[in-house]
Amino acid sequence: MMILSLTRVPLWRNSVQKIQRIVPLLQLEVFGTRRNNGSFASAHRIMEIQPSTGANPIPKVSEIMARDESLQSADYFQVHNLFTVKELFEARVHMGHKMGSMHPNMRPFIFGSRFESVIFDLDITAHYLRQALNFTAHIAYRKGIILFITRSPQTMNLVEKTAIECGEYAHTREWETTVFTNSAHKFGGITRLPDLVIFMNTLTTVLSTNAAVKDSAKMLIPTVGIVDSNCNPNLITYPVPGNDDTYCTVEFYCKLFKEAIIRGKNKRKLKESQQLESK
């Protein structure tokens, strides 16, 4: 999907181009033996990469953005008006855990402390939350699959209901690492992985990170995650610093992400209808 390629894929593509310039023909074999001339003697060839002929050159990011009007605006879906900092405060987003349990990587997002409890800087949280909502709307706009994940017993039903209402998916049970990393074997066939994973909380216990966070990073699946003061935000693509325990706070997050997804899908439907009318 185009929106997924704006920040990271061009680097990967440059690497592929370098490989193609250096290696005229790369054959990846399994259980093979190398002949004296350097070729492989095996019937298990699984991939072959040939030099680019130039017939289908890889487009530049500027060319992609010029063709897609949704990428020409910093806030195409107007997610900035979904909430205010005052609403974040009223939803208790600013409330973190005790200072003694704070993860060192969360220090840039902290405003201070009160009664030995961490207080988040809501101006910073608002900035990161708007980025996450904007990215989520772009994924929905491009017909991406979005998966909500939580392990909090008190919010499981809420998260599942939110996913159903916006036409997406939820996983609220114990995570099996083969779901992403070995999906073909797990489900007995080729499986399309989600284009975005939204973590309503990234921990399974007080200090244990959900294995789905690591698996998403391994499979290069973009992630949005609510990271409390005791979480490590490093493996989350779009971390949102804030309270992830209180029911009313999670309910507030769910409302925002549902609205962002619906806005993305409605924009796509509007664009498709306009294209049909112009034909």
C-alpha positions in Angstrom: 0.0 0.0 0.0 1.3 3.4 -0.9 1.0 5.0 2.4 3.1 2.3 4.0 6.0 3.0 1.7 6.5 6.7 2.4 8.9 6.4 5.3 10.7 3.1 5.2 10.3 1.2 1.9 12.3 3.7 -0.2 15.4 2.7 1.8 14.6 -0.9 1.2 14.1 -0.3 -2.5 17.5 1.5 -2.7 19.1 -1.6 -1.1 17.4 -3.8 -3.7 18.7 -1.6 -6.5 22.2 -1.8 -5.1 22.0 -5.6 -5.0 20.7 -5.7 -8.6 23.7 -3.6 -9.7 26.2 -5.7 -7.9 24.8 -9.2 -8.5 23.7 -9.9 -12.1 21.7 -12.9 -11.1 21.0 -14.0 -7.6 19.5 -17.5 -7.0 18.4 -18.5 -3.5 18.5 -22.2 -3.0 17.7 -24.6 -0.2 19.3 -28.0 0.2 21.5 -27.4 -2.8 25.1 -28.1 -3.7 27.4 -25.7 -5.5 29.0 -26.9 -8.7 32.6 -26.0 -9.6 31.4 -23.2 -11.9 29.5 -21.5 -9.0 26.0 -22.5 -9.9 23.6 -24.5 -7.8 22.6 -28.1 -8.4 19.1 -28.2 -6.7 15.5 -28.5 -7.7 14.5 -26.3 -4.7 15.0 -22.9 -6.2 12.6 -20.6 -4.3 13.5 -17.1 -5.5 15.3 -15.5 -8.5 16.1 -11.8 -8.7 17.2 -10.5 -12.1 18.6 -7.1 -12.9 16.0 -4.4 -13.5 15.3 -3.8 -17.2 14.1 -0.3 -16.7 10.6 -1.2 -18.1 9.0 -0.6 -14.8 11.2 1.8 -12.9 10.5 2.3 -9.2 8.6 5.6 -8.7 10.0 8.2 -6.5 8.2 9.3 -3.4 7.6 12.8 -4.9 6.0 11.2 -8.0 3.7 9.0 -5.8 2.7 12.1 -3.7 2.0 14.1 -6.9 -0.5 11.5 -8.2 -2.3 11.0 -4.9 -4.3 14.0 -3.6 -4.5 12.4 -0.1 -0.8 12.7 0.3 -0.6 16.3 -0.6 -2.2 17.5 2.6 -0.8 17.1 6.0 -4.2 16.4 7.5 -6.4 15.2 4.6 -8.9 13.6 6.9 -9.1 16.5 9.4 -8.2 14.3 12.4 -6.9 17.3 14.2 -10.4 18.4 15.1 -11.4 15.0 16.6 -10.3 16.0 20.1 -8.8 18.8 22.2 -6.2 18.8 25.0 -9.0 19.5 27.4 -10.8 16.4 26.4 -7.6 14.4 26.9 -7.4 15.7 30.4 -11.0 15.0 31.1 -10.5 11.4 29.8 -7.6 11.0 32.3 -5.0 10.4 29.6 -2.4 12.3 31.6 -2.4 9.8 34.5 0.6 7.4 34.5 2.0 4.8 36.9 4.2 5.3 39.9 7.6 7.0 39.3 9.5 3.9 40.4 8.0 1.8 37.5 8.7 4.4 34.8 10.5 3.1 31.7 13.6 5.3 30.9 12.5 5.6 27.3 9.3 7.3 28.4 11.1 10.3 29.9 10.6 12.6 26.8 6.8 12.3 27.2 6.6 13.2 30.9 5.5 16.5 32.3 6.2 15.8 35.9 4.8 13.9 38.9 2.2 14.3 41.5 2.0 12.1 44.7 4.8 9.9 43.2 2.6 9.3 40.1 3.8 10.1 36.5 1.9 12.9 34.7 2.1 12.9 30.9 2.6 16.1 28.9 -0.7 16.3 27.1 0.6 18.7 24.4 3.1 16.0 23.4 0.4 13.3 23.6 -1.9 15.3 21.4 0.8 15.6 18.7 1.5 11.8 18.7 -2.1 10.9 18.8 -3.0 13.0 15.8 -0.1 11.4 13.9 -1.5 8.0 14.8 -5.0 8.9 13.8 -3.9 10.3 10.5 -1.9 7.2 9.6 -4.9 5.0 10.7 -7.2 7.0 8.4 -4.8 6.6 5.5 -4.7 2.8 6.0 -8.5 2.6 6.0 -8.6 4.9 3.0 -6.5 2.4 1.0 -8.6 -0.7 2.0 -6.0 -1.9 4.5 -6.7 -4.5 7.2 -6.6 -3.1 10.7 -6.3 -5.3 13.8 -7.0 -4.1 17.3 -5.1 -5.9 20.1 -5.5 -5.8 23.9 -5.0 -8.1 26.8 -6.8 -6.0 29.4 -9.8 -8.1 30.7 -11.8 -5.0 31.5 -11.7 -3.5 28.0 -11.8 -6.7 25.9 -15.5 -6.4 25.0 -15.1 -2.6 24.4 -12.2 -3.2 21.9 -14.0 -6.0 20.1 -17.2 -3.9 19.8 -15.2 -1.0 18.4 -13.6 -3.2 15.8 -17.0 -4.6 14.7 -18.5 -1.1 14.5 -15.8 0.1 12.1 -15.6 -3.1 10.0 -12.2 -4.2 11.2 -10.8 -7.0 13.4 -9.8 -7.6 17.1 -7.6 -10.1 19.0 -8.1 -10.1 22.7 -6.9 -13.5 23.7 -3.4 -14.9 24.5 -1.1 -14.3 21.6 0.4 -17.2 19.6 3.7 -16.0 17.9 3.0 -18.2 14.8 0.0 -16.0 13.9 2.3 -13.5 12.1 5.6 -15.2 11.8 4.4 -18.5 10.4 0.9 -17.8 9.3 0.9 -20.1 6.3 1.5 -23.1 8.5 -0.8 -21.8 11.2 -3.8 -21.3 9.0 -3.0 -23.9 6.3 -2.5 -21.5 3.4 -1.4 -18.2 2.2 -2.7 -15.5 4.6 -2.8 -11.8 4.2 -1.4 -10.1 7.3 -2.9 -6.9 8.7 -1.7 -3.6 7.2 -1.8 -2.0 10.7 -2.0 -3.2 14.2 -3.4 -1.0 16.9 -2.4 -1.9 20.5 -4.7 -0.5 23.1 -2.1 -1.6 25.6 1.3 -3.1 24.8 1.8 -5.1 28.0 0.4 -8.4 29.2 1.7 -8.0 32.7 3.1 -5.0 34.6 6.5 -5.5 32.9 6.0 -8.0 30.1 5.6 -6.7 26.6 2.9 -8.4 24.4 4.7 -10.8 22.0 2.6 -9.4 19.2 4.6 -6.1 19.4 7.8 -8.0 18.6 6.1 -10.1 15.9 4.7 -7.1 14.2 8.2 -5.5 14.1 9.7 -8.7 12.7 7.1 -8.8 9.9 7.4 -5.1 9.2 3.8 -4.4 10.1 3.2 -0.8 11.1 1.9 -0.4 14.6 0.0 2.2 16.7 0.3 1.7 20.4 -0.9 3.4 23.6 2.2 3.4 25.8 1.9 4.0 29.5 4.7 5.2 31.6 5.9 1.6 32.3 6.1 0.7 28.6 8.9 0.6 26.1 7.8 2.6 23.0 10.8 1.7 20.8 9.2 -1.1 18.8 6.0 0.9 18.1 5.8 2.7 14.8 3.4 5.4 16.1 3.6 5.4 19.9 0.9 7.4 21.8 2.0 8.2 25.3 -0.8 8.1 27.8 -2.9 6.1 30.3 -3.8 2.7 29.1 -5.5 1.3 32.2 -8.6 3.4 33.0 -11.8 2.2 31.2 -13.0 5.7 30.3 -9.6 6.5 28.8 -9.6 3.4 26.6 -13.2 4.1 25.6 -12.0 7.6 24.5 -9.2 6.1 22.4 -11.6 3.6 20.8 -14.0 6.4 19.9 -11.1 8.3 18.2 -9.7 5.4 16.2 -13.2 4.3 15.1 -13.9 7.8 13.8 -10.6 8.0 12.0 -11.2 4.6 10.3 -14.7 5.6 9.3 -13.5 8.9 7.9 -10.9 7.1 5.8 -13.4 4.7 4.4 -16.0 7.4 3.7 -13.4 9.4 1.8 -12.6 6.3 -0.3 -16.3 5.7 -1.1 -16.7 9.3 -2.1 -13.7 9.2 -4.4 -14.9 5.9 -6.0 -18.4 7.4 -6.6 -16.9 10.5 -8.2 -14.7 8.3 -10.5 -17.8 6.3 -11.6 -19.7 9.5 -12.3 -16.9 10.9 -14.4 -16.8 7.8 -16.7 
